[in-house]
Protein backbone atom coordinates (compact mmCIF):
# COMPACT_ATOMS: atom_id res chain seq x y z
CA UNK A 1 0.00 0.00 0.00
CA UNK A 2 1.36 3.39 -0.98
CA UNK A 3 1.81 5.75 1.94
CA UNK A 4 3.58 8.99 2.78
CA UNK A 5 6.58 8.40 5.11
CA UNK A 6 6.44 10.11 8.44
CA UNK A 7 9.22 10.93 10.84
CA UNK A 8 7.77 8.47 13.38
CA UNK A 9 9.04 5.63 11.18
CA UNK A 10 12.64 6.38 12.15
CA UNK A 11 13.48 5.04 15.61
CA UNK A 12 16.67 5.78 17.53
CA UNK A 13 19.09 3.31 19.02
CA UNK A 14 19.84 3.99 22.70
CA UNK A 15 23.00 3.62 24.68
CA UNK A 16 25.37 6.24 23.30
CA UNK A 17 27.47 8.56 25.38
CA UNK A 18 27.07 12.29 25.21
CA UNK A 19 30.14 14.44 24.50
CA UNK A 20 29.76 18.11 25.48
CA UNK A 21 30.70 20.83 23.01
CA UNK A 22 34.20 22.28 23.25
CA UNK A 23 35.41 25.86 22.80
CA UNK A 24 36.43 25.28 19.14
CA UNK A 25 33.19 23.60 18.09
CA UNK A 26 31.28 24.86 15.07
CA UNK A 27 28.61 27.22 16.35
CA UNK A 28 25.49 27.32 14.20
CA UNK A 29 23.79 30.19 16.05
CA UNK A 30 26.85 31.98 17.41
CA UNK A 31 26.13 35.06 19.46
CA UNK A 32 28.15 36.49 22.33
CA UNK A 33 25.30 38.62 23.64
CA UNK A 34 22.58 37.51 26.02
CA UNK A 35 19.81 37.91 23.41
CA UNK A 36 20.31 34.49 21.85
CA UNK A 37 17.02 32.61 21.59
CA UNK A 38 16.83 29.35 23.48
CA UNK A 39 16.81 27.32 20.27
CA UNK A 40 20.13 28.72 19.00
CA UNK A 41 22.90 26.25 19.67
CA UNK A 42 26.23 24.80 18.62
CA UNK A 43 27.17 21.70 16.68
CA UNK A 44 29.67 19.15 17.86
CA UNK A 45 33.18 19.37 16.42
CA UNK A 46 33.32 15.61 15.89
CA UNK A 47 33.05 15.00 12.10
CA UNK A 48 30.20 12.78 11.06
CA UNK A 49 28.44 11.71 7.90
CA UNK A 50 24.75 11.58 7.26
CA UNK A 51 24.77 7.79 7.36
CA UNK A 52 25.77 7.94 11.05
CA UNK A 53 23.27 10.57 12.15
CA UNK A 54 20.93 7.91 13.49
CA UNK A 55 23.13 7.10 16.44
CA UNK A 56 24.84 10.27 17.63
CA UNK A 57 22.31 11.71 20.06
CA UNK A 58 22.05 10.96 23.79
CA UNK A 59 19.22 10.59 26.26
CA UNK A 60 17.55 7.67 24.51
CA UNK A 61 14.74 6.04 26.33
CA UNK A 62 12.40 3.34 25.11
CA UNK A 63 9.98 3.70 28.01
CA UNK A 64 9.26 7.43 27.84
CA UNK A 65 8.07 9.72 25.07
CA UNK A 66 9.12 13.33 24.78
CA UNK A 67 7.12 15.98 22.93
CA UNK A 68 8.61 18.70 20.77
CA UNK A 69 7.06 20.99 18.15
CA UNK A 70 7.86 22.39 14.71
CA UNK A 71 6.62 25.67 13.28
CA UNK A 72 7.29 28.20 10.52
CA UNK A 73 9.22 31.40 11.22
CA UNK A 74 8.81 34.14 8.59
CA UNK A 75 11.67 36.38 7.44
CA UNK A 76 11.81 39.28 5.01
CA UNK A 77 14.58 41.52 3.64
CA UNK A 78 14.35 44.94 1.98
CA UNK A 79 17.37 45.13 -0.43
CA UNK A 80 16.38 44.71 -4.07
CA UNK A 81 19.60 43.11 -5.35
CA UNK A 82 18.71 39.41 -5.27
CA UNK A 83 20.94 37.79 -7.87
CA UNK A 84 23.43 34.96 -7.42
CA UNK A 85 23.38 33.43 -3.95
CA UNK A 86 21.01 36.20 -2.81
CA UNK A 87 18.21 34.57 -4.83
CA UNK A 88 17.02 32.86 -1.64
CA UNK A 89 15.51 36.20 -0.58
CA UNK A 90 13.29 36.40 -3.66
CA UNK A 91 9.71 35.55 -2.71
CA UNK A 92 7.80 36.23 -5.95
CA UNK A 93 9.12 33.49 -8.23
CA UNK A 94 10.52 31.09 -5.63
CA UNK A 95 10.23 30.16 -1.96
CA UNK A 96 12.97 29.40 0.57
CA UNK A 97 12.87 26.96 3.49
CA UNK A 98 15.74 26.80 5.97
CA UNK A 99 15.67 24.07 8.63
CA UNK A 100 16.93 24.92 12.08
CA UNK A 101 18.82 22.12 13.85
CA UNK A 102 19.40 21.89 17.61
CA UNK A 103 22.22 19.83 19.10
CA UNK A 104 21.96 20.69 22.81
CA UNK A 105 19.12 20.77 25.27
CA UNK A 106 17.44 24.17 25.61
CA UNK A 107 16.59 25.86 28.90
CA UNK A 108 12.88 25.51 28.24
CA UNK A 109 10.91 22.41 29.04
CA UNK A 110 9.87 21.74 25.44
CA UNK A 111 12.07 21.66 22.32
CA UNK A 112 10.78 23.77 19.43
CA UNK A 113 12.20 23.48 15.88
CA UNK A 114 11.67 26.25 13.35
CA UNK A 115 11.55 26.34 9.57
CA UNK A 116 12.54 29.82 8.37
CA UNK A 117 10.70 30.72 5.19
CA UNK A 118 9.74 33.74 3.10
CA UNK A 119 6.43 32.14 2.08
CA UNK A 120 3.84 34.12 4.03
CA UNK A 121 1.04 31.76 3.00
CA UNK A 122 2.37 29.05 5.30
CA UNK A 123 0.52 28.65 8.59
CA UNK A 124 2.43 29.65 11.73
CA UNK A 125 0.61 27.16 13.97
CA UNK A 126 3.05 24.68 15.54
CA UNK A 127 2.70 20.91 15.20
CA UNK A 128 3.66 18.57 18.04
CA UNK A 129 5.72 15.42 17.54
CA UNK A 130 6.67 12.50 19.78
CA UNK A 131 10.17 11.17 20.32
CA UNK A 132 11.76 8.53 22.49
CA UNK A 133 14.81 10.77 22.93
CA UNK A 134 14.89 13.99 24.83
CA UNK A 135 17.22 15.45 22.17
CA UNK A 136 16.58 13.85 18.74
CA UNK A 137 19.41 13.52 16.27
CA UNK A 138 19.68 15.62 13.12
CA UNK A 139 18.15 13.04 10.83
CA UNK A 140 15.09 12.74 13.05
CA UNK A 141 14.75 16.53 13.34
CA UNK A 142 14.91 16.98 9.58
CA UNK A 143 12.40 14.18 9.08
CA UNK A 144 9.91 15.88 11.38
CA UNK A 145 10.44 19.26 9.73
CA UNK A 146 9.97 17.75 6.28
CA UNK A 147 6.79 16.09 7.55
CA UNK A 148 5.61 19.52 8.63
CA UNK A 149 6.52 20.98 5.22
CA UNK A 150 4.76 18.31 3.16
CA UNK A 151 1.66 18.45 5.33
CA UNK A 152 1.28 22.23 4.82
CA UNK A 153 2.35 22.73 1.20
CA UNK A 154 -0.16 22.42 -1.67
CA UNK A 155 2.14 22.02 -4.68
CA UNK A 156 3.76 18.57 -4.63
CA UNK A 157 1.17 15.78 -4.97
CA UNK A 158 0.98 13.06 -2.37
CA UNK A 159 1.94 10.31 -4.81
CA UNK A 160 5.40 11.92 -5.26
CA UNK A 161 6.08 12.92 -1.68
CA UNK A 162 7.78 9.65 -0.74
CA UNK A 163 10.50 10.06 -3.38
CA UNK A 164 11.01 13.76 -2.68
CA UNK A 165 10.97 13.21 1.08
CA UNK A 166 13.98 10.88 0.99
CA UNK A 167 15.79 12.94 -1.64
CA UNK A 168 15.45 16.26 0.18
CA UNK A 169 16.44 14.77 3.53
CA UNK A 170 19.57 13.25 2.02
CA UNK A 171 20.56 16.54 0.38
CA UNK A 172 20.02 18.45 3.64
CA UNK A 173 22.26 16.06 5.58
CA UNK A 174 24.94 16.38 2.93
CA UNK A 175 24.61 20.17 3.00
CA UNK A 176 25.11 20.08 6.77
CA UNK A 177 28.44 18.28 6.29
CA UNK A 178 29.51 20.81 3.65
CA UNK A 179 28.69 23.77 5.88
CA UNK A 180 30.50 22.38 8.89
CA UNK A 181 33.57 21.44 6.84
CA UNK A 182 33.84 24.94 5.31
CA UNK A 183 33.19 26.86 8.54
CA UNK A 184 35.80 24.93 10.52
CA UNK A 185 38.59 25.56 8.01
CA UNK A 186 41.42 27.87 9.00
CA UNK A 187 42.34 28.85 5.45
CA UNK A 188 42.78 32.56 4.77
CA UNK A 189 40.77 32.68 1.57
CA UNK A 190 37.35 33.94 0.52
CA UNK A 191 35.90 30.67 -0.79
CA UNK A 192 32.19 30.26 -0.16
CA UNK A 193 29.95 27.26 0.45
CA UNK A 194 26.22 27.70 -0.08
CA UNK A 195 23.89 26.80 2.76
CA UNK A 196 21.08 25.81 0.37
CA UNK A 197 20.38 23.83 -2.79
CA UNK A 198 17.88 24.26 -5.61
CA UNK A 199 14.78 22.12 -5.94
CA UNK A 200 12.09 22.51 -8.59
CA UNK A 201 8.87 20.75 -9.43
CA UNK A 202 7.29 21.75 -12.74
CA UNK A 203 7.03 25.54 -12.62
CA UNK A 204 7.53 25.77 -8.85
CA UNK A 205 10.99 26.51 -7.43
CA UNK A 206 12.18 25.95 -3.89
CA UNK A 207 15.41 26.56 -2.00
CA UNK A 208 16.01 24.14 0.85
CA UNK A 209 18.91 24.70 3.22
CA UNK A 210 20.31 24.57 6.73
CA UNK A 211 19.46 27.55 8.88
CA UNK A 212 22.52 29.60 9.80
CA UNK A 213 21.64 32.98 11.38
CA UNK A 214 23.47 36.15 10.46
CA UNK A 215 24.19 37.16 14.12
CA UNK A 216 25.40 40.65 13.17
CA UNK A 217 24.14 43.41 15.43
CA UNK A 218 22.17 46.33 14.05
CA UNK A 219 20.40 49.37 15.48
CA UNK A 220 16.70 49.08 16.25
CA UNK A 221 14.54 52.18 16.27
CA UNK A 222 15.77 55.76 16.56
CA UNK A 223 17.93 55.32 19.64
CA UNK A 224 21.59 54.51 18.77
CA UNK A 225 22.10 52.43 21.92
CA UNK A 226 19.26 50.01 21.10
CA UNK A 227 20.73 47.07 19.19
CA UNK A 228 19.52 43.62 18.24
CA UNK A 229 20.98 40.50 16.70
CA UNK A 230 20.07 39.71 13.08
CA UNK A 231 18.41 36.32 12.69
CA UNK A 232 17.94 36.29 8.89
CA UNK A 233 19.26 33.11 7.18
CA UNK A 234 22.58 33.49 5.39
CA UNK A 235 23.11 32.17 1.83
CA UNK A 236 26.73 31.05 2.31
CA UNK A 237 29.45 30.37 4.86
CA UNK A 238 33.22 30.91 4.73
CA UNK A 239 36.25 29.76 6.65
CA UNK A 240 36.74 30.93 10.25
CA UNK A 241 32.92 30.84 10.74
CA UNK A 242 32.37 33.94 8.58
CA UNK A 243 28.85 34.44 7.23
CA UNK A 244 26.37 37.26 6.76
CA UNK A 245 22.98 37.95 5.24
CA UNK A 246 22.30 40.28 2.33
CA UNK A 247 22.00 43.27 4.66
CA UNK A 248 25.32 42.72 6.47
CA UNK A 249 27.55 41.58 3.58
CA UNK A 250 29.62 44.73 4.00
CA UNK A 251 30.46 43.73 7.58
CA UNK A 252 32.28 40.56 6.52
CA UNK A 253 36.03 40.37 7.05
CA UNK A 254 37.53 39.47 3.67
CA UNK A 255 41.12 38.42 3.22
CA UNK A 256 43.21 40.39 0.74
CA UNK A 257 44.76 37.80 -1.52
CA UNK A 258 48.10 39.07 -2.77
CA UNK A 259 48.55 38.87 -6.53
CA UNK A 260 52.36 39.04 -6.31
CA UNK A 261 53.84 36.16 -8.26
CA UNK A 262 56.17 33.93 -6.29
CA UNK A 263 59.32 32.36 -7.63
CA UNK A 264 59.63 28.59 -7.09
CA UNK A 265 62.26 27.50 -4.61
CA UNK A 266 64.02 25.41 -7.26
CA UNK A 267 64.61 28.44 -9.50
CA UNK A 268 67.83 30.51 -9.35
CA UNK A 269 66.19 33.68 -10.72
CA UNK A 270 66.13 36.70 -8.46
CA UNK A 271 62.99 38.36 -9.85
CA UNK A 272 59.77 36.94 -11.23
CA UNK A 273 60.36 38.75 -14.53
CA UNK A 274 63.60 36.80 -15.03
CA UNK A 275 61.83 33.56 -14.13
CA UNK A 276 58.99 34.26 -16.56
CA UNK A 277 61.36 35.26 -19.39
CA UNK A 278 63.47 32.12 -18.86
CA UNK A 279 60.33 30.01 -18.86
CA UNK A 280 59.19 31.48 -22.21
CA UNK A 281 62.70 31.06 -23.64
CA UNK A 282 62.67 27.36 -22.77
CA UNK A 283 59.27 26.89 -24.36
CA UNK A 284 60.40 28.71 -27.51
CA UNK A 285 63.61 26.71 -27.87
CA UNK A 286 61.78 23.39 -27.41
CA UNK A 287 59.19 24.46 -30.02
CA UNK A 288 56.33 23.19 -27.91
CA UNK A 289 52.91 23.10 -29.57
CA UNK A 290 49.92 23.14 -27.25
CA UNK A 291 46.58 21.66 -28.26
CA UNK A 292 43.57 23.63 -27.00
CA UNK A 293 39.99 22.34 -26.89
CA UNK A 294 36.70 24.13 -26.33
CA UNK A 295 33.77 21.80 -25.70
CA UNK A 296 31.50 24.82 -25.41
CA UNK A 297 32.22 25.96 -28.98
CA UNK A 298 33.09 22.56 -30.43
CA UNK A 299 36.50 23.63 -31.77
CA UNK A 300 40.18 22.88 -31.23
CA UNK A 301 43.29 24.88 -32.15
CA UNK A 302 47.03 24.95 -31.50
CA UNK A 303 49.22 27.60 -29.88
CA UNK A 304 52.99 28.02 -29.78
CA UNK A 305 55.56 30.74 -29.05
CA UNK A 306 57.39 32.78 -31.67
CA UNK A 307 60.42 35.06 -31.28
CA UNK A 308 60.55 38.25 -33.36
CA UNK A 309 63.56 38.78 -35.60
CA UNK A 310 66.22 41.40 -34.85
CA UNK A 311 65.58 42.96 -38.26
CA UNK A 312 62.03 43.83 -37.20
CA UNK A 313 63.32 45.34 -33.95
CA UNK A 314 66.07 47.40 -35.60
CA UNK A 315 64.10 48.63 -38.62
CA UNK A 316 60.48 48.92 -37.49
CA UNK A 317 61.08 49.73 -33.83
CA UNK A 318 58.99 46.88 -32.40
CA UNK A 319 60.24 46.01 -28.92
CA UNK A 320 58.27 42.80 -28.37
CA UNK A 321 60.42 39.77 -27.61
CA UNK A 322 57.91 36.97 -28.07
CA UNK A 323 54.58 36.43 -29.74
CA UNK A 324 51.93 33.76 -29.47
CA UNK A 325 50.90 31.92 -32.62
CA UNK A 326 47.36 30.65 -33.17
CA UNK A 327 46.34 28.25 -35.93
CA UNK A 328 45.15 24.80 -37.05
CA UNK A 329 41.51 25.47 -36.27
CA UNK A 330 39.39 22.33 -36.39
CA UNK A 331 35.71 21.88 -35.74
CA UNK A 332 35.13 19.01 -33.29
CA UNK A 333 31.37 19.01 -32.65
CA UNK A 334 29.64 16.64 -30.30
CA UNK A 335 28.08 13.40 -31.49
CA UNK A 336 24.76 14.49 -30.03
CA UNK A 337 22.73 16.52 -32.57
CA UNK A 338 21.28 18.71 -29.83
CA UNK A 339 24.67 19.58 -28.34
CA UNK A 340 26.15 20.06 -31.81
CA UNK A 341 23.45 22.57 -32.68
CA UNK A 342 24.16 24.55 -29.51
CA UNK A 343 27.91 24.54 -30.18
CA UNK A 344 27.40 25.89 -33.68
CA UNK A 345 25.03 28.57 -32.40
CA UNK A 346 27.59 29.71 -29.78
CA UNK A 347 30.43 29.80 -32.29
CA UNK A 348 28.41 31.77 -34.85
CA UNK A 349 27.29 34.19 -32.14
CA UNK A 350 30.93 34.75 -31.12
CA UNK A 351 31.94 35.50 -34.71
CA UNK A 352 29.01 37.89 -35.21
CA UNK A 353 29.75 39.65 -31.92
CA UNK A 354 33.42 40.13 -32.85
CA UNK A 355 32.67 41.59 -36.28
CA UNK A 356 29.84 43.71 -34.89
CA UNK A 357 32.21 45.37 -32.39
CA UNK A 358 34.55 46.31 -35.24
CA UNK A 359 31.59 47.58 -37.32
CA UNK A 360 31.99 44.97 -40.06
CA UNK A 361 29.08 43.40 -41.91
CA UNK A 362 28.82 40.14 -43.82
CA UNK A 363 29.89 41.81 -47.08
CA UNK A 364 33.15 43.19 -45.65
CA UNK A 365 36.49 42.34 -47.22
CA UNK A 366 38.28 39.21 -46.08
CA UNK A 367 41.38 41.21 -45.11
CA UNK A 368 39.32 43.41 -42.80
CA UNK A 369 37.75 40.38 -41.14
CA UNK A 370 41.12 38.71 -40.66
CA UNK A 371 42.55 41.87 -39.15
CA UNK A 372 39.63 42.19 -36.74
CA UNK A 373 39.87 38.51 -35.82
CA UNK A 374 43.61 38.89 -35.17
CA UNK A 375 42.96 41.87 -32.91
CA UNK A 376 40.39 39.92 -30.89
CA UNK A 377 42.34 36.60 -31.04
CA UNK A 378 39.55 34.83 -32.91
CA UNK A 379 39.94 31.84 -35.19
CA UNK A 380 36.97 31.44 -37.54
CA UNK A 381 38.57 29.79 -40.61
CA UNK A 382 40.35 26.47 -40.77
CA UNK A 383 43.42 27.81 -42.63
CA UNK A 384 43.67 30.99 -40.58
CA UNK A 385 46.90 31.76 -38.68
CA UNK A 386 48.10 34.83 -36.84
CA UNK A 387 50.60 35.91 -34.19
CA UNK A 388 49.82 38.25 -31.31
CA UNK A 389 52.66 39.91 -29.35
CA UNK A 390 53.21 39.21 -25.65
CA UNK A 391 53.13 42.80 -24.43
CA UNK A 392 54.40 42.38 -20.87
CA UNK A 393 57.91 41.27 -21.94
CA UNK A 394 59.83 43.72 -24.14
CA UNK A 395 63.30 44.86 -25.16
CA UNK A 396 64.78 47.92 -23.47
CA UNK A 397 65.63 49.93 -26.61
CA UNK A 398 63.99 50.36 -29.98
CA UNK A 399 65.73 50.56 -33.38
CA UNK A 400 68.78 48.87 -31.85
CA UNK A 401 69.76 45.23 -32.04
CA UNK A 402 69.53 43.72 -28.56
CA UNK A 403 72.69 42.84 -26.68
CA UNK A 404 72.95 39.90 -24.32
CA UNK A 405 74.85 41.85 -21.65
CA UNK A 406 71.92 44.25 -21.10
CA UNK A 407 69.55 41.56 -19.82
CA UNK A 408 69.52 39.30 -16.79
CA UNK A 409 67.59 36.59 -18.63
CA UNK A 410 68.27 34.71 -21.89
CA UNK A 411 67.04 36.33 -25.11
CA UNK A 412 66.42 34.50 -28.39
CA UNK A 413 68.60 36.81 -30.51
CA UNK A 414 71.24 37.38 -31.79
CA UNK A 415 72.60 33.98 -30.75
CA UNK A 416 69.91 32.02 -32.65
CA UNK A 417 69.84 33.72 -36.01
CA UNK A 418 68.54 30.69 -37.88
CA UNK A 419 65.10 31.00 -36.32
CA UNK A 420 64.26 34.09 -38.37
CA UNK A 421 63.98 32.09 -41.61
CA UNK A 422 60.80 30.15 -40.80
CA UNK A 423 59.32 33.19 -39.08
CA UNK A 424 59.78 35.26 -42.25
CA UNK A 425 58.16 32.56 -44.33
CA UNK A 426 55.17 32.41 -41.96
CA UNK A 427 54.64 36.14 -41.57
CA UNK A 428 54.91 36.99 -45.25
CA UNK A 429 52.89 33.89 -46.12
CA UNK A 430 53.48 33.14 -49.81
CA UNK A 431 55.34 36.30 -50.85
CA UNK A 432 58.83 34.93 -50.24
CA UNK A 433 58.35 31.84 -52.35
CA UNK A 434 56.71 33.74 -55.20
CA UNK A 435 59.24 36.57 -55.13
CA UNK A 436 62.18 34.21 -55.27
CA UNK A 437 60.81 32.49 -58.35
CA UNK A 438 59.73 35.69 -60.04
CA UNK A 439 63.06 37.51 -59.68
CA UNK A 440 65.43 34.56 -60.04
CA UNK A 441 63.58 32.52 -62.65
CA UNK A 442 60.40 34.20 -63.91
CA UNK A 443 59.65 31.35 -66.33
CA UNK A 444 60.14 28.44 -63.96
CA UNK A 445 58.41 25.08 -64.49
CA UNK A 446 56.33 25.71 -61.37
CA UNK A 447 54.46 28.56 -63.09
CA UNK A 448 53.66 26.66 -66.31
CA UNK A 449 50.12 25.30 -66.58
CA UNK A 450 49.90 21.54 -66.88
CA UNK A 451 46.34 20.47 -67.73
CA UNK A 452 47.34 16.84 -68.02
CA UNK A 453 47.48 16.51 -64.21
CA UNK A 454 43.96 17.88 -63.74
CA UNK A 455 41.37 15.13 -62.98
CA UNK A 456 38.15 15.25 -64.97
CA UNK A 457 35.88 15.70 -61.95
CA UNK A 458 37.78 18.91 -61.03
CA UNK A 459 37.11 20.66 -64.36
CA UNK A 460 33.44 21.65 -63.74
CA UNK A 461 34.42 23.13 -60.37
CA UNK A 462 37.38 25.27 -61.49
CA UNK A 463 36.69 28.89 -60.40
CA UNK A 464 36.83 31.70 -62.92
CA UNK A 465 39.26 33.74 -60.83
CA UNK A 466 42.92 32.82 -60.27
CA UNK A 467 43.90 30.59 -57.37
CA UNK A 468 46.52 31.72 -54.85
CA UNK A 469 48.14 29.99 -51.90
CA UNK A 470 46.38 30.07 -48.54
CA UNK A 471 43.51 27.61 -48.92
CA UNK A 472 39.92 27.85 -50.05
CA UNK A 473 38.79 30.12 -47.17
CA UNK A 474 41.86 32.35 -47.04
CA UNK A 475 42.29 33.70 -50.57
CA UNK A 476 43.91 37.18 -50.80
CA UNK A 477 41.94 40.19 -51.93
CA UNK A 478 42.64 42.04 -55.15
CA UNK A 479 44.29 44.90 -53.24
CA UNK A 480 46.66 42.49 -51.52
CA UNK A 481 47.51 40.81 -54.82
CA UNK A 482 48.27 44.19 -56.37
CA UNK A 483 50.34 45.52 -53.46
CA UNK A 484 52.44 42.39 -52.88
CA UNK A 485 52.49 41.34 -56.56
CA UNK A 486 51.34 37.82 -55.76
CA UNK A 487 51.55 35.20 -58.51
CA UNK A 488 48.71 32.70 -58.98
CA UNK A 489 49.25 28.99 -58.69
CA UNK A 490 49.93 27.17 -61.90
CA UNK A 491 47.20 24.84 -63.15
CA UNK A 492 48.13 21.26 -62.33
CA UNK A 493 50.71 22.12 -59.65
CA UNK A 494 50.64 20.50 -56.22
CA UNK A 495 49.26 23.62 -54.52
CA UNK A 496 46.62 24.08 -57.20
CA UNK A 497 45.52 20.43 -56.96
CA UNK A 498 45.34 20.68 -53.16
CA UNK A 499 43.14 23.77 -53.48
CA UNK A 500 40.85 22.04 -55.98
CA UNK A 501 40.62 19.01 -53.68
CA UNK A 502 39.27 21.30 -50.93
CA UNK A 503 36.72 22.73 -53.37
CA UNK A 504 35.70 19.24 -54.51
CA UNK A 505 35.36 17.89 -50.94
CA UNK A 506 33.24 20.89 -49.96
CA UNK A 507 31.07 20.43 -53.04
CA UNK A 508 30.57 16.72 -52.29
CA UNK A 509 29.66 17.38 -48.64
CA UNK A 510 27.15 20.08 -49.59
CA UNK A 511 25.64 17.87 -52.30
CA UNK A 512 25.29 15.01 -49.85
CA UNK A 513 23.75 17.32 -47.27
CA UNK A 514 21.19 18.74 -49.71
CA UNK A 515 20.31 15.27 -50.98
CA UNK A 516 19.80 14.11 -47.39
CA UNK A 517 17.39 16.99 -46.78
CA UNK A 518 15.46 16.14 -49.95
CA UNK A 519 15.26 12.45 -48.99
CA UNK A 520 14.06 13.37 -45.51
CA UNK A 521 11.38 15.63 -46.98
CA UNK A 522 10.20 12.81 -49.24
CA UNK A 523 10.20 10.32 -46.38
CA UNK A 524 8.15 12.56 -44.07
CA UNK A 525 6.05 14.01 -46.91
CA UNK A 526 6.96 17.61 -46.17
CA UNK A 527 9.52 20.25 -47.12
CA UNK A 528 13.26 19.42 -47.01
CA UNK A 529 13.86 21.66 -43.99
CA UNK A 530 10.98 20.18 -42.01
CA UNK A 531 12.02 16.69 -43.06
CA UNK A 532 15.55 17.29 -41.76
CA UNK A 533 14.18 18.55 -38.44
CA UNK A 534 11.90 15.53 -38.03
CA UNK A 535 14.68 13.12 -38.97
CA UNK A 536 17.08 14.61 -36.42
CA UNK A 537 14.37 14.56 -33.77
CA UNK A 538 13.59 10.92 -34.53
CA UNK A 539 17.29 10.00 -34.32
CA UNK A 540 17.55 11.75 -30.97
CA UNK A 541 14.54 9.89 -29.58
CA UNK A 542 15.94 6.58 -30.79
CA UNK A 543 19.28 7.35 -29.18
CA UNK A 544 17.64 8.12 -25.84
CA UNK A 545 15.53 4.97 -26.10
CA UNK A 546 18.57 2.82 -26.83
CA UNK A 547 20.46 4.29 -23.90
CA UNK A 548 17.50 3.64 -21.63
CA UNK A 549 17.25 0.07 -22.91
CA UNK A 550 20.98 -0.54 -22.33
CA UNK A 551 20.68 0.85 -18.81
CA UNK A 552 17.73 -1.40 -18.00
CA UNK A 553 19.57 -4.42 -19.38
CA UNK A 554 22.51 -3.69 -17.09
CA UNK A 555 20.18 -3.54 -14.10
Residue, then its C-alpha position, 0 to 999 in steps of 0.5 A: x500500500x502506498x503511503x507517505x513516510x512520516x518521521x515516526x518511522x525512524x526510531x533511535x538506538x539507545x546507549x550512546x554517550x554524550x560528549x559536550x561541546x568544546x570551545x572550538x566547536x562549530x557554532x550554528x547560532x553563534x552570538x556572544x550577547x545575552x539575546x540568543x534565543x533558546x533554540x540557538x545552539x552549537x554543533x559538535x566538532x566531531x566530524x560525522x556523515x549523514x549515514x551515522x546521524x541515526x546514532x549520535x544523540x544521547x538521552x535515549x529512552x524506550x519507556x518514555x516519550x518526549x514531545x517537541x514541536x515544529x513551526x514556521x518562522x517568517x523572514x523578510x529583507x528589503x534590499x532589491x539586489x537578489x541575484x546569485x546566492x542572494x536569490x534565496x531572498x526572492x519571494x515572488x518566483x521562488x520560496x525558501x525553506x531553511x531548517x533549524x537544527x538543535x544539538x543541545x538541550x534548551x533551557x525551556x521544558x519543550x524543544x521547538x524546531x523552526x523552519x525559516x521561510x519567506x512564504x507568508x502563506x504558510x501557517x504559523x501554527x506549531x505541530x507537536x511530535x513525539x520522540x523517544x529521545x529527549x534530544x533527537x538527532x539531526x536526521x530525526x529533526x529533519x524528518x519531522x520538519x519535512x513532515x511539517x513541510x509536506x503536510x502544509x504545502x499544496x504544490x507537490x502531490x501526495x503520490x510523489x512525496x515519498x520520493x522527494x521526502x527521501x531525496x530532500x532529507x539526504x541533500x540536507x544532511x549532505x549540506x550540513x556536512x559541507x557547511x560544517x567542513x567549510x566553517x571549521x577551516x582555517x584557510x585565509x581565503x574567501x571561498x564560499x559554500x552555499x547553505x542551500x540547494x535548488x529544488x524545482x517541481x514543474x514551474x515551482x521553485x524551492x530553496x532548501x537549506x540549513x538555517x545559519x543565522x546572520x548574528x550581526x548586530x544592528x540598530x533598532x529604532x531611533x535610539x543609537x544604543x538600542x541594538x539587536x541580533x540579526x536572525x535572517x538566514x545566510x546564503x553562504x558560509x566561509x572559513x573561520x565561521x564567517x557568514x552574513x545575510x544580504x544586509x550585512x555583507x559589508x560587515x564581513x572580514x575578507x582576506x586580501x589575496x596578494x597577486x604578487x607572483x612567487x618564484x619557485x624555490x628550485x629556480x635561481x632567478x632573483x625576480x619573477x620577470x627573469x623567471x617568466x622570461x626564462x620560462x618562455x625562452x625554454x618553451x620557444x627553444x623546445x618548439x612546444x605546440x599546445x593543443x587547445x579544446x573548447x567543448x562549449x564551442x566545439x573547436x580545437x586549435x594549437x598555440x605556440x611561441x614565436x620570437x621576433x627577428x632582430x631585423x624587425x626590432x632594428x628597422x620597425x622599432x617593435x620592442x616585443x620579444x615573443x609572440x603567441x601563434x594561433x592556428x590549425x583550427x578544427x571543428x570538433x562538434x559533439x556526437x549528439x545533434x542537440x549539443x552540436x546545434x548549440x555549439x554551432x550557435x555559440x560559435x556563430x554568435x561569437x563570430x558575429x559579436x566580434x565583427x559587430x564590435x569592429x563595425x563589419x558586416x557580412x559583405x566586408x572584405x576578407x582582409x578586414x575580417x582577418x585583421x579584426x579577428x587577429x585583434x580579438x584573437x579569434x579563429x573562424x577559418x580552418x586555414x587561418x593563422x596569426x601571431x599576437x605579441x606578448x606585451x608584458x615582456x619587451x626589449x629595453x631599446x627600440x631601433x637597436x639590435x639587442x645585446x645579451x649583456x643588457x639583460x639578466x635573462x636569456x634572449x632568443x637573438x642574436x645567438x639564434x639567427x637561424x630562427x628568423x627564416x621560418x618566421x619570415x616565411x610564416x609572416x609573409x605567407x606566400x610572398x617569399x616563395x613567389x618573389x624568389x621564383x619571379x626575380x630569379x627565374x620568372x619562367x620556372x616550371x612551377x608557373x607553367x600550366x599543366x592540364x594533363x594533371x587535372x582530374x576530370x571531376x575537377x574541371x566543372x568546379x574550377x573557379x573563374x578567378x585565379x587561385x593563390x596559396x592560402x587555402x579555399x577560405x583564405x584567398x587574398x583580396x585584389x588589393x593584396x595581390x596588387x600591393x604584394x604582386x602575388x603570382x597565382x598557382x599554376x594549373x596542375x601544380x601540387x598547390x593548385x591540386x590541393x586547393x581544388x581538392x578542398x573545393x571538390x570535398x566541400x562540393x561533395x559534402x554540400x551535395x550530400x547534405x542537400x540530398x539528405x534533406x530532400x530524402x528526408x522531406x520525401x520520407x516525411x512528406x513535407x519540405x526538405x527543412x521540415x524533413x531534416x528537423x523531423x529526422x534529427x528529432x527521430x534520431x535523438x529519440x531513438x538514441x535516448x531509447x537505446x540508452x534507456x534500454x541498455x541501462x535497464x539491461x545492465x540492471 
